[in-house]
Amino acid sequence: MPKLRAKDRPKRPDSAELAKPKKVHVIHGGKASSLLTADLDGRTRLAKQYKEQVEALERHLGNDLTPSQARLVDQAARLALLGGIAWQELITNQPFSKGGVSPAIETFIKATQQERQVLIALGIERRTKDIPDLSNYLEKKYGDTNNN
């Protein structure tokens, strides 16, 4: 009887390959793909900021989300964190180096653009303000100057 190779043997139910994936500690923007897909370790400051972002968006949407809305909220919160990490990188280091643009600039721009698109998909729109015309504004600010 031929000997089975390791890859052909059945896996044990307590095998490490069958275990839940480990939570990720994001230290800097270099692990951006982890930030966008993996579970975050709830003890880190980044995970707490993520949770605050999610809760704020859920409150804004009425706390009664459909599964697709929940996925979009998750995506928006992760993109906001990624944009924040890129912005911090720009503040800490030079935005231009070696005659070129820092990759953090592109990351920041792309993350904020994608976050805006997700928020639009969620139905979060910019609030409009009524702007008075100039004559009404001046009349309210300075009163009627013609009667003096």
Buried (B, 14 or more C-beta within 10 A) or exposed (E): EEEEEEEEEEEEEEEEEEEEEEBBBBEEBEBBEBBBEBEBEEEBEBBEBBEEBBEEBBEEBEEEBEEEBBEBBBBBBBBBBBBBBBBBBBEEEEEEEEEEEBEBBEBBEBBBEBBBBBBEEBEBEEEEEEEEEEEEEEBEEEEEEEEE
